[in-house]
């Protein structure tokens, strides 16, 4: 399934349940934030090393995978509700980041670039 097909399936899922009136951009953004919080809760008290290995644990990895699915689905649903092409938006943002974070200045550094 590609991204457009997933968006259509999520749209169908909501329509069958008559949830469109609840799927406003504000509500979808709030739901997305809530799901990101649930993902964070799965990783919150792990060491950096434990978090890098979380998927090796079938139980914890399954919970992380499910939360990632929720985050992704709400993001796709929000973008669909707003008419935003996520692939195009992501590619545009990557090009902007490449411009703002030139390799010579930022290699190995985790500091923010000035806004331009």
C-alpha positions, -999 to 999 in steps of 0.1 A, spaced: 0 0 0 14 34 -9 8 67 10 -22 78 -12 -38 44 -7 -33 45 30 -48 81 31 -78 68 12 -82 38 36 -80 61 66 -106 84 50 -129 54 43 -124 41 79 -135 75 93 -164 78 68 -178 44 77 -179 54 113 -192 90 105 -162 105 122 -154 131 96 -169 158 118 -145 149 145 -115 148 122 -108 185 120 -73 196 116 -72 208 153 -85 175 166 -63 154 144 -32 175 155 -42 170 191 -47 132 186 -13 131 168 4 149 198 -13 124 222 0 94 202 35 109 201 33 112 239 24 75 241 54 67 219 76 88 241 63 69 272 75 36 257 111 50 255 111 75 284 131 57 310 154 36 287 190 44 284 202 55 249 216 20 245 183 3 256 163 25 233 185 15 203 177 -21 211 140 -18 220 128 -36 188 148 -67 198 123 -72 228 92 -87 213 68 -71 239 84 -37 241 91 -36 203 55 -45 196 43 -16 217 67 8 200 56 -5 166 20 0 174 26 36 187 46 44 155 16 31 135 -8 54 154 15 84 150 19 77 113 -18 72 107 -28 104 125 -1 123 105 -14 109 72 -50 117 82 -40 152 92 -21 158 60 -51 144 40 -75 167 59 -53 197 51 -46 187 15 -9 184 21 12 160 1 35 145 28 61 132 5 64 166 -12 64 184 22 91 161 35 112 165 4 109 203 5 119 203 42 149 181 35 160 205 7 156 235 31 176 216 59 204 208 34 206 245 26 205 257 63 228 229 76 258 229 53 280 199 58 312 219 64 297 239 93 274 213 109 292 179 105 292 162 139 275 192 156 240 192 170 233 229 172 204 248 156 210 268 124 199 304 125 165 311 109 167 325 74 
